[in-house]
Amino acid sequence: MPNIKAAIKWQRQTDRRRVRNLDMKTRLKTLFKKAKTTPDQAPSVEAQFDKAARKGIIHPNKAARKKSRLARAIRTAAAAAAAAPVVTATVAKKRTTKKK
């Protein structure tokens, strides 16, 4: 425990920042996962990564890497959806055999 008043305040500030930064990092992870499944959210998620990098919560290179991976994931998902054949639902009929 620090003995100096200013050091006590620094510790309180650090604790508050740590909690706030952890909350933002957790939210970014959740947004990233959701944006992979719903591509229309990608621009807002990229903006959130930029904002976190600007504020110093994450490193700017990490923000760029995450945005790049998100774009690649969306691109591959779109390509896979376009290449997949359309499956129509068919109802299978039961075969009934008469026993004599």
ABEGO torsion letter per residue (X at the ends): XBABAAAAAAAAAAAAAAAAAAAAAAAAAAAAAAAAABAAAAAAAAAAAAAAAAAGABBAAAAAAAAAAAAAAAAAAAAAAAABBBBBBBBBBBBBBBBX
